[in-house]
């Protein structure tokens, strides 16, 4: 089952600020990853997997387009 990056963070019980600090990126970078404006590199993906407790294959890095 795929989940969005934002949902994975929320499931881990972390705010954007907390998650960004644990992953080692800025809050702005994490926000860009969650909205699909930027894509994290391999090292950041590994840290996301560790911090969120999910594997790369479970995360959908490009959120659904807003409709309406």
SEFIZA-3560 file (N, C-alpha, C; in Angstrom, 3 decimals):
REM SEFIZA-3560
<numar><xx>0.839</xx><yy>-1.179</yy><zz>0.000</zz><atom>N</atom></numar>
<numar><xx>0.000</xx><yy>0.000</yy><zz>0.000</zz><atom>CA</atom></numar>
<numar><xx>0.885</xx><yy>1.244</yy><zz>0.000</zz><atom>C</atom></numar>
<numar><xx>0.615</xx><yy>2.160</yy><zz>-0.885</zz><atom>N</atom></numar>
<numar><xx>1.376</xx><yy>3.407</yy><zz>-0.966</zz><atom>CA</atom></numar>
<numar><xx>0.722</xx><yy>4.483</yy><zz>-0.115</zz><atom>C</atom></numar>
<numar><xx>1.569</xx><yy>5.289</yy><zz>0.513</zz><atom>N</atom></numar>
<numar><xx>1.085</xx><yy>6.449</yy><zz>1.246</zz><atom>CA</atom></numar>
<numar><xx>1.902</xx><yy>7.656</yy><zz>0.808</zz><atom>C</atom></numar>
<numar><xx>1.314</xx><yy>8.830</yy><zz>0.996</zz><atom>N</atom></numar>
<numar><xx>2.052</xx><yy>10.037</yy><zz>0.636</zz><atom>CA</atom></numar>
<numar><xx>3.149</xx><yy>10.281</yy><zz>1.665</zz><atom>C</atom></numar>
<numar><xx>4.104</xx><yy>11.062</yy><zz>1.281</zz><atom>N</atom></numar>
<numar><xx>5.194</xx><yy>11.409</yy><zz>2.190</zz><atom>CA</atom></numar>
<numar><xx>4.648</xx><yy>12.137</yy><zz>3.419</zz><atom>C</atom></numar>
<numar><xx>3.688</xx><yy>13.012</yy><zz>3.213</zz><atom>N</atom></numar>
<numar><xx>3.077</xx><yy>13.732</yy><zz>4.331</zz><atom>CA</atom></numar>
<numar><xx>2.376</xx><yy>12.772</yy><zz>5.277</zz><atom>C</atom></numar>
<numar><xx>1.625</xx><yy>11.818</yy><zz>4.743</zz><atom>N</atom></numar>
<numar><xx>0.932</xx><yy>10.839</yy><zz>5.580</zz><atom>CA</atom></numar>
<numar><xx>1.924</xx><yy>9.987</yy><zz>6.364</zz><atom>C</atom></numar>
<numar><xx>3.048</xx><yy>9.630</yy><zz>5.744</zz><atom>N</atom></numar>
<numar><xx>4.068</xx><yy>8.846</yy><zz>6.440</zz><atom>CA</atom></numar>
<numar><xx>4.621</xx><yy>9.643</yy><zz>7.619</zz><atom>C</atom></numar>
<numar><xx>4.824</xx><yy>10.939</yy><zz>7.411</zz><atom>N</atom></numar>
<numar><xx>5.319</xx><yy>11.801</yy><zz>8.504</zz><atom>CA</atom></numar>
<numar><xx>4.309</xx><yy>11.885</yy><zz>9.630</zz><atom>C</atom></numar>
<numar><xx>3.057</xx><yy>12.103</yy><zz>9.284</zz><atom>N</atom></numar>
<numar><xx>2.001</xx><yy>12.208</yy><zz>10.290</zz><atom>CA</atom></numar>
<numar><xx>1.859</xx><yy>10.884</yy><zz>11.040</zz><atom>C</atom></numar>
<numar><xx>1.921</xx><yy>9.772</yy><zz>10.315</zz><atom>N</atom></numar>
<numar><xx>1.843</xx><yy>8.454</yy><zz>10.955</zz><atom>CA</atom></numar>
<numar><xx>2.993</xx><yy>8.235</yy><zz>11.932</zz><atom>C</atom></numar>
<numar><xx>4.135</xx><yy>8.865</yy><zz>11.647</zz><atom>N</atom></numar>
<numar><xx>5.293</xx><yy>8.751</yy><zz>12.543</zz><atom>CA</atom></numar>
<numar><xx>5.158</xx><yy>9.702</yy><zz>13.738</zz><atom>C</atom></numar>
<numar><xx>4.100</xx><yy>10.522</yy><zz>13.754</zz><atom>N</atom></numar>
<numar><xx>3.838</xx><yy>11.420</yy><zz>14.867</zz><atom>CA</atom></numar>
<numar><xx>4.745</xx><yy>12.634</yy><zz>14.916</zz><atom>C</atom></numar>
<numar><xx>5.172</xx><yy>13.086</yy><zz>13.737</zz><atom>N</atom></numar>
<numar><xx>6.126</xx><yy>14.190</yy><zz>13.667</zz><atom>CA</atom></numar>
<numar><xx>5.544</xx><yy>15.399</yy><zz>12.957</zz><atom>C</atom></numar>
<numar><xx>5.900</xx><yy>16.583</yy><zz>13.447</zz><atom>N</atom></numar>
<numar><xx>5.592</xx><yy>17.804</yy><zz>12.712</zz><atom>CA</atom></numar>
<numar><xx>6.621</xx><yy>17.936</yy><zz>11.594</zz><atom>C</atom></numar>
<numar><xx>6.373</xx><yy>18.848</yy><zz>10.660</zz><atom>N</atom></numar>
<numar><xx>7.360</xx><yy>19.079</yy><zz>9.601</zz><atom>CA</atom></numar>
<numar><xx>8.697</xx><yy>19.499</yy><zz>10.191</zz><atom>C</atom></numar>
<numar><xx>8.662</xx><yy>20.368</yy><zz>11.187</zz><atom>N</atom></numar>
<numar><xx>9.890</xx><yy>20.866</yy><zz>11.800</zz><atom>CA</atom></numar>
<numar><xx>10.669</xx><yy>19.729</yy><zz>12.472</zz><atom>C</atom></numar>
<numar><xx>9.968</xx><yy>18.877</yy><zz>13.221</zz><atom>N</atom></numar>
<numar><xx>10.617</xx><yy>17.750</yy><zz>13.898</zz><atom>CA</atom></numar>
<numar><xx>11.199</xx><yy>16.768</yy><zz>12.891</zz><atom>C</atom></numar>
<numar><xx>10.400</xx><yy>16.448</yy><zz>11.867</zz><atom>N</atom></numar>
<numar><xx>10.850</xx><yy>15.490</yy><zz>10.859</zz><atom>CA</atom></numar>
<numar><xx>12.060</xx><yy>16.031</yy><zz>10.105</zz><atom>C</atom></numar>
<numar><xx>12.010</xx><yy>17.288</yy><zz>9.725</zz><atom>N</atom></numar>
<numar><xx>13.120</xx><yy>17.892</yy><zz>8.988</zz><atom>CA</atom></numar>
<numar><xx>14.406</xx><yy>17.822</yy><zz>9.806</zz><atom>C</atom></numar>
<numar><xx>14.311</xx><yy>18.110</yy><zz>11.098</zz><atom>N</atom></numar>
<numar><xx>15.493</xx><yy>18.063</yy><zz>11.965</zz><atom>CA</atom></numar>
<numar><xx>16.053</xx><yy>16.647</yy><zz>12.055</zz><atom>C</atom></numar>
<numar><xx>15.189</xx><yy>15.663</yy><zz>12.193</zz><atom>N</atom></numar>
<numar><xx>15.639</xx><yy>14.267</yy><zz>12.292</zz><atom>CA</atom></numar>
<numar><xx>16.240</xx><yy>13.771</yy><zz>10.979</zz><atom>C</atom></numar>
<numar><xx>15.671</xx><yy>14.217</yy><zz>9.858</zz><atom>N</atom></numar>
<numar><xx>16.149</xx><yy>13.792</yy><zz>8.542</zz><atom>CA</atom></numar>
<numar><xx>17.409</xx><yy>14.548</yy><zz>8.143</zz><atom>C</atom></numar>
<numar><xx>17.539</xx><yy>15.773</yy><zz>8.659</zz><atom>N</atom></numar>
<numar><xx>18.719</xx><yy>16.578</yy><zz>8.347</zz><atom>CA</atom></numar>
<numar><xx>18.544</xx><yy>17.489</yy><zz>7.157</zz><atom>C</atom></numar>
<numar><xx>17.307</xx><yy>17.940</yy><zz>6.945</zz><atom>N</atom></numar>
<numar><xx>17.016</xx><yy>18.890</yy><zz>5.868</zz><atom>CA</atom></numar>
<numar><xx>16.264</xx><yy>20.067</yy><zz>6.469</zz><atom>C</atom></numar>
<numar><xx>16.111</xx><yy>21.133</yy><zz>5.706</zz><atom>N</atom></numar>
<numar><xx>15.338</xx><yy>22.277</yy><zz>6.193</zz><atom>CA</atom></numar>
<numar><xx>13.843</xx><yy>21.945</yy><zz>6.116</zz><atom>C</atom></numar>
<numar><xx>13.066</xx><yy>22.686</yy><zz>6.905</zz><atom>N</atom></numar>
<numar><xx>11.615</xx><yy>22.520</yy><zz>6.853</zz><atom>CA</atom></numar>
<numar><xx>11.102</xx><yy>22.846</yy><zz>5.457</zz><atom>C</atom></numar>
<numar><xx>11.721</xx><yy>23.829</yy><zz>4.807</zz><atom>N</atom></numar>
<numar><xx>11.305</xx><yy>24.215</yy><zz>3.452</zz><atom>CA</atom></numar>
<numar><xx>11.568</xx><yy>23.083</yy><zz>2.458</zz><atom>C</atom></numar>
<numar><xx>12.706</xx><yy>22.400</yy><zz>2.601</zz><atom>N</atom></numar>
<numar><xx>12.996</xx><yy>21.267</yy><zz>1.715</zz><atom>CA</atom></numar>
<numar><xx>11.993</xx><yy>20.150</yy><zz>1.921</zz><atom>C</atom></numar>
<numar><xx>11.692</xx><yy>19.840</yy><zz>3.181</zz><atom>N</atom></numar>
<numar><xx>10.723</xx><yy>18.778</yy><zz>3.455</zz><atom>CA</atom></numar>
<numar><xx>9.363</xx><yy>19.133</yy><zz>2.879</zz><atom>C</atom></numar>
<numar><xx>8.968</xx><yy>20.392</yy><zz>3.018</zz><atom>N</atom></numar>
<numar><xx>7.704</xx><yy>20.840</yy><zz>2.442</zz><atom>CA</atom></numar>
<numar><xx>7.698</xx><yy>20.648</yy><zz>0.932</zz><atom>C</atom></numar>
<numar><xx>8.810</xx><yy>20.981</yy><zz>0.276</zz><atom>N</atom></numar>
<numar><xx>8.911</xx><yy>20.814</yy><zz>-1.179</zz><atom>CA</atom></numar>
<numar><xx>8.825</xx><yy>19.342</yy><zz>-1.564</zz><atom>C</atom></numar>
<numar><xx>9.405</xx><yy>18.450</yy><zz>-0.760</zz><atom>N</atom></numar>
<numar><xx>9.298</xx><yy>17.013</yy><zz>-1.037</zz><atom>CA</atom></numar>
<numar><xx>7.852</xx><yy>16.563</yy><zz>-0.892</zz><atom>C</atom></numar>
<numar><xx>7.178</xx><yy>17.042</yy><zz>0.159</zz><atom>N</atom></numar>
<numar><xx>5.791</xx><yy>16.624</yy><zz>0.414</zz><atom>CA</atom></numar>
<numar><xx>4.833</xx><yy>17.110</yy><zz>-0.662</zz><atom>C</atom></numar>
<numar><xx>5.109</xx><yy>18.255</yy><zz>-1.251</zz><atom>N</atom></numar>
<numar><xx>4.214</xx><yy>18.800</yy><zz>-2.280</zz><atom>CA</atom></numar>
<numar><xx>4.605</xx><yy>18.382</yy><zz>-3.696</zz><atom>C</atom></numar>
<numar><xx>5.713</xx><yy>17.663</yy><zz>-3.826</zz><atom>N</atom></numar>
<numar><xx>6.140</xx><yy>17.190</yy><zz>-5.133</zz><atom>CA</atom></numar>
<numar><xx>6.894</xx><yy>18.221</yy><zz>-5.949</zz><atom>C</atom></numar>
<numar><xx>7.276</xx><yy>19.344</yy><zz>-5.325</zz><atom>N</atom></numar>
<numar><xx>8.022</xx><yy>20.376</yy><zz>-6.048</zz><atom>CA</atom></numar>
<numar><xx>9.481</xx><yy>19.998</yy><zz>-6.216</zz><atom>C</atom></numar>
<numar><xx>9.996</xx><yy>19.189</yy><zz>-5.291</zz><atom>N</atom></numar>
<numar><xx>11.371</xx><yy>18.686</yy><zz>-5.367</zz><atom>CA</atom></numar>
<numar><xx>11.366</xx><yy>17.223</yy><zz>-4.973</zz><atom>C</atom></numar>
<numar><xx>12.410</xx><yy>16.525</yy><zz>-5.393</zz><atom>N</atom></numar>
<numar><xx>12.532</xx><yy>15.105</yy><zz>-5.077</zz><atom>CA</atom></numar>
<numar><xx>13.818</xx><yy>14.899</yy><zz>-4.281</zz><atom>C</atom></numar>
<numar><xx>13.746</xx><yy>14.194</yy><zz>-3.152</zz><atom>N</atom></numar>
<numar><xx>14.950</xx><yy>13.995</yy><zz>-2.338</zz><atom>CA</atom></numar>
<numar><xx>15.943</xx><yy>13.053</yy><zz>-3.005</zz><atom>C</atom></numar>
<numar><xx>17.214</xx><yy>13.264</yy><zz>-2.694</zz><atom>N</atom></numar>
<numar><xx>18.264</xx><yy>12.391</yy><zz>-3.191</zz><atom>CA</atom></numar>
<numar><xx>18.315</xx><yy>11.090</yy><zz>-2.407</zz><atom>C</atom></numar>
<numar><xx>19.145</xx><yy>10.150</yy><zz>-2.843</zz><atom>N</atom></numar>
<numar><xx>19.208</xx><yy>8.817</yy><zz>-2.226</zz><atom>CA</atom></numar>
<numar><xx>19.514</xx><yy>8.833</yy><zz>-0.727</zz><atom>C</atom></numar>
<numar><xx>20.434</xx><yy>9.678</yy><zz>-0.284</zz><atom>N</atom></numar>
<numar><xx>20.773</xx><yy>9.713</yy><zz>1.142</zz><atom>CA</atom></numar>
<numar><xx>19.606</xx><yy>10.219</yy><zz>1.971</zz><atom>C</atom></numar>
<numar><xx>18.920</xx><yy>11.228</yy><zz>1.480</zz><atom>N</atom></numar>
<numar><xx>17.755</xx><yy>11.757</yy><zz>2.192</zz><atom>CA</atom></numar>
<numar><xx>16.643</xx><yy>10.713</yy><zz>2.214</zz><atom>C</atom></numar>
<numar><xx>16.461</xx><yy>9.994</yy><zz>1.120</zz><atom>N</atom></numar>
<numar><xx>15.442</xx><yy>8.935</yy><zz>1.085</zz><atom>CA</atom></numar>
<numar><xx>15.751</xx><yy>7.881</yy><zz>2.140</zz><atom>C</atom></numar>
<numar><xx>17.017</xx><yy>7.494</yy><zz>2.283</zz><atom>N</atom></numar>
<numar><xx>17.392</xx><yy>6.511</yy><zz>3.315</zz><atom>CA</atom></numar>
<numar><xx>17.049</xx><yy>7.025</yy><zz>4.715</zz><atom>C</atom></numar>
<numar><xx>17.312</xx><yy>8.300</yy><zz>4.950</zz><atom>N</atom></numar>
<numar><xx>16.992</xx><yy>8.861</yy><zz>6.272</zz><atom>CA</atom></numar>
<numar><xx>15.479</xx><yy>8.943</yy><zz>6.481</zz><atom>C</atom></numar>
<numar><xx>14.731</xx><yy>9.263</yy><zz>5.438</zz><atom>N</atom></numar>
<numar><xx>13.267</xx><yy>9.281</yy><zz>5.536</zz><atom>CA</atom></numar>
<numar><xx>12.767</xx><yy>7.883</yy><zz>5.904</zz><atom>C</atom></numar>
<numar><xx>13.291</xx><yy>6.873</yy><zz>5.247</zz><atom>N</atom></numar>
<numar><xx>12.896</xx><yy>5.498</yy><zz>5.564</zz><atom>CA</atom></numar>
<numar><xx>13.146</xx><yy>5.180</yy><zz>7.036</zz><atom>C</atom></numar>
<numar><xx>14.303</xx><yy>5.574</yy><zz>7.539</zz><atom>N</atom></numar>
<numar><xx>14.649</xx><yy>5.300</yy><zz>8.938</zz><atom>CA</atom></numar>
<numar><xx>13.762</xx><yy>6.077</yy><zz>9.905</zz><atom>C</atom></numar>
<numar><xx>13.600</xx><yy>7.362</yy><zz>9.664</zz><atom>N</atom></numar>
<numar><xx>12.843</xx><yy>8.221</yy><zz>10.581</zz><atom>CA</atom></numar>
<numar><xx>11.357</xx><yy>7.872</yy><zz>10.571</zz><atom>C</atom></numar>
<numar><xx>10.795</xx><yy>7.596</yy><zz>9.391</zz><atom>N</atom></numar>
<numar><xx>9.368</xx><yy>7.326</yy><zz>9.282</zz><atom>CA</atom></numar>
<numar><xx>9.028</xx><yy>5.846</yy><zz>9.460</zz><atom>C</atom></numar>
<numar><xx>10.019</xx><yy>4.983</yy><zz>9.387</zz><atom>N</atom></numar>
<numar><xx>9.768</xx><yy>3.551</yy><zz>9.548</zz><atom>CA</atom></numar>
<numar><xx>9.022</xx><yy>2.937</yy><zz>8.378</zz><atom>C</atom></numar>
<numar><xx>9.275</xx><yy>3.456</yy><zz>7.179</zz><atom>N</atom></numar>
<numar><xx>8.652</xx><yy>2.930</yy><zz>5.967</zz><atom>CA</atom></numar>
<numar><xx>9.727</xx><yy>2.722</yy><zz>4.909</zz><atom>C</atom></numar>
<numar><xx>9.424</xx><yy>1.901</yy><zz>3.914</zz><atom>N</atom></numar>
<numar><xx>10.385</xx><yy>1.688</yy><zz>2.833</zz><atom>CA</atom></numar>
<numar><xx>10.049</xx><yy>2.595</yy><zz>1.658</zz><atom>C</atom></numar>
<numar><xx>11.039</xx><yy>2.822</yy><zz>0.834</zz><atom>N</atom></numar>
<numar><xx>10.888</xx><yy>3.677</yy><zz>-0.354</zz><atom>CA</atom></numar>
<numar><xx>9.697</xx><yy>3.228</yy><zz>-1.201</zz><atom>C</atom></numar>
<numar><xx>9.526</xx><yy>1.924</yy><zz>-1.333</zz><atom>N</atom></numar>
<numar><xx>8.454</xx><yy>1.403</yy><zz>-2.190</zz><atom>CA</atom></numar>
<numar><xx>7.056</xx><yy>1.698</yy><zz>-1.637</zz><atom>C</atom></numar>
<numar><xx>6.970</xx><yy>2.051</yy><zz>-0.359</zz><atom>N</atom></numar>
<numar><xx>5.671</xx><yy>2.359</yy><zz>0.250</zz><atom>CA</atom></numar>
<numar><xx>5.278</xx><yy>3.823</yy><zz>0.100</zz><atom>C</atom></numar>
<numar><xx>6.247</xx><yy>4.678</yy><zz>-0.225</zz><atom>N</atom></numar>
<numar><xx>5.999</xx><yy>6.116</yy><zz>-0.242</zz><atom>CA</atom></numar>
<numar><xx>5.713</xx><yy>6.607</yy><zz>-1.660</zz><atom>C</atom></numar>
<numar><xx>4.647</xx><yy>7.382</yy><zz>-1.786</zz><atom>N</atom></numar>
<numar><xx>4.335</xx><yy>8.060</yy><zz>-3.042</zz><atom>CA</atom></numar>
<numar><xx>4.865</xx><yy>9.476</yy><zz>-2.910</zz><atom>C</atom></numar>
<numar><xx>5.919</xx><yy>9.795</yy><zz>-3.641</zz><atom>N</atom></numar>
<numar><xx>6.559</xx><yy>11.089</yy><zz>-3.514</zz><atom>CA</atom></numar>
<numar><xx>5.862</xx><yy>12.181</yy><zz>-4.305</zz><atom>C</atom></numar>
<numar><xx>5.002</xx><yy>11.819</yy><zz>-5.232</zz><atom>N</atom></numar>
<numar><xx>4.270</xx><yy>12.831</yy><zz>-5.993</zz><atom>CA</atom></numar>
<numar><xx>2.811</xx><yy>12.770</yy><zz>-5.570</zz><atom>C</atom></numar>
<numar><xx>2.365</xx><yy>13.765</yy><zz>-4.787</zz><atom>N</atom></numar>
<numar><xx>0.965</xx><yy>13.744</yy><zz>-4.332</zz><atom>CA</atom></numar>
<numar><xx>0.001</xx><yy>13.907</yy><zz>-5.493</zz><atom>C</atom></numar>
<numar><xx>-1.206</xx><yy>13.483</yy><zz>-5.262</zz><atom>N</atom></numar>
<numar><xx>-2.250</xx><yy>13.620</yy><zz>-6.286</zz><atom>CA</atom></numar>
<numar><xx>-2.431</xx><yy>15.086</yy><zz>-6.618</zz><atom>C</atom></numar>
<numar><xx>-2.715</xx><yy>15.364</yy><zz>-7.863</zz><atom>N</atom></numar>
<numar><xx>-2.978</xx><yy>16.745</yy><zz>-8.267</zz><atom>CA</atom></numar>
<numar><xx>-4.276</xx><yy>17.208</yy><zz>-7.634</zz><atom>C</atom></numar>
<numar><xx>-4.291</xx><yy>18.462</yy><zz>-7.252</zz><atom>N</atom></numar>
<numar><xx>-5.526</xx><yy>19.042</yy><zz>-6.712</zz><atom>CA</atom></numar>
<numar><xx>-6.516</xx><yy>19.222</yy><zz>-7.850</zz><atom>C</atom></numar>
<numar><xx>-7.727</xx><yy>18.872</yy><zz>-7.579</zz><atom>N</atom></numar>
<numar><xx>-8.785</xx><yy>19.018</yy><zz>-8.595</zz><atom>CA</atom></numar>
<numar><xx>-9.789</xx><yy>20.038</yy><zz>-8.093</zz><atom>C</atom></numar>
<numar><xx>-10.253</xx><yy>20.863</yy><zz>-8.999</zz><atom>N</atom></numar>
<numar><xx>-11.324</xx><yy>21.784</yy><zz>-8.629</zz><atom>CA</atom></numar>
<numar><xx>-10.814</xx><yy>23.126</yy><zz>-8.545</zz><atom>C</atom></numar>
//
